[in-house]
């Protein structure tokens, strides 16, 4: 049973990124169809973005809430400052 709970938590944790993959792939495919050079983020741009990332910010919470609701598991979310839902 422990592995089942772990699998569910890993699935919930990765749901937002998994949900975005098809959309990102479609965007990349359409961009390539337009022709021209695609300029990806540089390691420095990615590092600058990550420096500003705050896992408990309002923006991060709203993103998690949006994707969890879109995936149908929003009822499982709790804010870091709230007790777990029962």
Secondary structure, 3 states (H helix, E strand, C coil): CHHHHHHHHHHHHHHHHHHHHHHHHHHHHHHHHHCCCCCCCCHHHHHHHHHCCCCCCHHHHHHHHHHHHHHCCHHHCCCCCCCCCC
